Amino acid sequence: MMDAGRHPNIEVLTNSELVRFEGKPGNFTATVRRHPRYVDENLCTGCGQCVHDCPVIVPNEFEVGMGARKAIYSPFPQAVPNTYIIDRENCLNDDFLVCNNCMNSCDRNAVNYDDLGAELRLAVGAVVVATGFDVYNASAIPSYGYGLYDNVLSNIELERVLNASGPTRGHIVRPSDKKVPKKIAFIQCVGSRGEGKEAGCQYCSRYCCMNAVKDCLLVKQHEPDIEELVFFYIDMRAAGRGFEEFYQRSLEMPELTYVRGRPSKILEDAVTKDLMVYVEDVETGQVSRIKVDMAVLSTGAVAGETNNRLAEVLGISLDENKFFEVDPKYGSPLHTSREGVYVCGCAAGINDISDSVSQASGAAAEAEKFVTKSPPAQEVEPAPEMDTSGPPRVGVFLCHCGINIAGVLDVESLKEYAQGIPDVAFVEENLFLCSDEGQRLMQEKIAEHRLNRVVAAACTPRTHEPVFRESCQQIGLNPYLFEMVNVRDQCSWVHTGVPEIATAKARDMIRSGVAKARHLQPLYRKSIPVNQSALVVGGGVGGMAAALELEAQGMKVYLIEQQGRLGGRLINLTRVYPANLSAFELARVMVEKIKASRVEVMTGTEINAISGFVGNFDVATTNGNFKVGTIVLATGADIYKPGDEFSYDRFENVITNQELEDILHDTKGKIDIHGQTPENVVFIQCVGSRSSDTNPGCSRYCCPTTIKQAIRLRESGVNVAVLHRDMRTVGAKAEEHYRHARELGVKFIRFTPERLPRVIGNGKAAERIEVKELALDRILDIPADYVVLAAGMVPNKATTDKLQDILKVPRAADGFFMERHAKLGPVETTTEGVFLAGCVSGPKDIADSLAQGAAAAAKAAAIISHDTVALEPTTCVVRPELCRACGECVGMCDYHAPGLVDKGDGVQVAEINQALCKGCGTCASWCPTGAIVALHFTDEQINSMLDTLLLDRV
Amino acid sequence: MAKQPGKAGAVLVLGGGITGIQAALDLAASDVKVYLVERSPSLGGRMAQLDKTFPTMDCAI
């Protein structure tokens, strides 16, 4: 969020909306209306004085009405931009009344009641629609009493209650009496998977199952005395990376009880405000009433209320649920009905965070094809470097941060104190050092007093160090001669009640900051050239999508495929849900496109070795060697081989869903297996998935595949039964297909892993299946001409082993490659310049693999669209004269940065590759001879801080 | 990259939640100018309202 606010290429227009849109892809004109904010973004520093003086108190939307805010406010503490806004509906300044408190309190005259907003006309080449979803309003279901009963909360309200900065400071209390509840009910599918009139949407909102499981764990963490959590659900849909494992962990929580069943109603006790939940447990058939202190409704997600209008402005269509419609012909979830307009995340239907992030990067890649890239904003000629030799002349700048610091700390006394610290040549204070005015002052004083080291005692370096460093650089002072001391977060914020002690601590911190600054050395960012080409490993959908996107952006691409042909697994499928596209056709179009492009395709090729680092990888293959700047791994996954499970090896008519797909591929219309139309087909789900013996995770693709195949068989008159643990309808329209299958008469029967179905047969053929029907508590005997096992996905062991060995990309416990961050970095790895697309990082369907292919291309393009990549200079370096080549550093570094190098005559020394080093300092702290130095955190610098903290304490 | 005639130099991203921010950052990283338009007064969207995210339990904001 901060990054977006600060990026020179991003102009953030908040409180704004699109009102007109015309033109063609590559050349659209967008008119954006900026609604008045009544506070000038350029002047407001976010000090909060106005809020203090505003007399109006209204409910806070961000806290879903549970907290309060003023009429002039910042939506939440970390808001970007951190500019306040006046809610004129509640402001006292209207035509008749004049309050003017906020205007009078603002030192910078940022408040302007006459702000009229503005209309901006923007020339854009493409549009990315990322408008998200709205939360279902649970009061539409009167039987749950949301909005009527005090102690019925929505899941979003619970999120705010759990948050340490939320309305209850993270304490879980029930609204009616502010007491800690002992027993809480979690009710799933509120407004989702609806049946009947008052039930909301028919689709699955996807995010709520895992969100509620997470909340159960958090509730227990916040209130360890909680006695019971009862979780009412229909199917447990834990279908993302690591989700199933997370769910399994929750099963070990003694306080948490899972009840399969959708409550019919909640009633409130008018006196105690306790709640009674009425439910039928569908596994036991038992109807019961369960008394709880509080209930949390997992409210589903619905299309944004502004979608209608936005679709009209953009000229794109909506689907039947009012989400933006995805053009099905691409198979990918990113294309809207208008070329040049792309969609991602929940704007086009419900996705979890990690899929949304992949889609966002993918949409970025699509949009990039329609724009001219401009060189990075560096129009200013860098100033000549200042001479910083000679004894240190330290400048100390003290920031008031409005009242954030000066309201607690005695800044005047700190100023006086700082003047007495050795080598301090100048001290100044400022109301807002980060403001333009403050930064100009700092620059002037540095030049005027020939300061060669600078210390700022202000807020957090996390947000403001780059600002101050940039200001130093602008006037030619090396930015690494700047040191920041965080007297806000570490003094005034945490010791608000004891100003004297807080001020004393600030004195110590400033003194140690100056001590370090005396020893700071200039450092320089090195740029290394980038080889502007990419390697894509794997020619399935993910790999082909990545290669095509990169090529469309004008990049040189090598596409390597182990097999003799492109197309991967897609070519073997019949139809792709949800639009019933021909898989073969989709694959054929992509292969044709690749062949017609400049992508250098190498089929039947394997990788022998890869060396180097971001921007400069040397690739050796069985088909020649070349250099690339970035690598996308898209080697897919294998289908689990069932072996003797469910007598797969023994009976010829026990097949996998992949084998059924092959059969359906060859039959047109009439279902014909080996010359006969089967009468009865039984599917068994979760074979090789959700099991600690095989893949602990959910394979995601199998439930929708089974539904698709079951519909096909049923439509040909076959009796179909699906034996499952939870039906998980991952993907667009999958829930609707599930409903359709049930309407067609496909029977869905649940089993538990403790009591698996039994396949019974004779000789070489299975004849029937025995399965226990849970609610009836009876063994069912189902005839079966064919048994279809929904075999999950497993990592392709040989390929992943080899790639891991070559590229050092870590793998998770499930054997798939690990993403940099499960939510925020789904296609990145911890190895810089190496990206993932498709099933190589866990099971995915076609649409998700296509989105990830595009996403990986966007990430890769960000590196190779530049001539050089700049390296952060705060790395570790080896002083060769002290190194005894023990090799300890080589073994301990997670990034493989150090290596032993032969210097002739049998002498070896360690060298650290600056491109690979992250500057963490682990090796420097361990090095037995002290040969390794962590630049910017040298022993001398750290020791001088410690010395002054421990010895000079006043 | 050479300037391609006839193409605008910017992308409009509608929505300042996690997906909009991600798309904007990816475009910006490839030297594309981005207008990030958000209807409400701050970036952040839904995710900023969440406390922690599963399964890593990282802070959501």
Interface residues (C-beta under 8 A of the other chain):
Chain A: M1 D3 A4 G5 H7 P8 N9 I10 E11 V12 L13 T14 N15 S16 E17 L18 G26 N27 F28 A30 V32 R37 F62 V64 S74 P75 F76 Q78 A79 V80 P81 T83 I85 L122 A123 V124 G125 A126 V127 V128 V129 A130 T131 G132 F133 I156 E159 R160 L162 N163 G166 M210 N211 V213 K214 L218 G242 F243 E245 F246 T306 L310 C344 G345 C346 A347 I353 S356 V357 Q359 A360 S361 A363 A364 A365 A367 E368 F370 V371 T372 K373 S374 P375 P376 Q553 G554 H821 A822 K823 L824 A858 K859 A861 A862 S865 H866
Chain B: M1 K3 Q4 G6 K7 A8 G9 A10 V11 L12 V13 L14 G15 G16 G17 I18 T19 G20 I21 Q22 A23 A24 L25 D26 L27 A28 A29 S30 D31 V32 K33 V34 Y35 L36 V37 E38 R39 S40 P41 S42 L43 G44 G45 R46 M47 A48 Q49 L50 D51 K52 T53 F54 P55 T56 M57 D58 I61
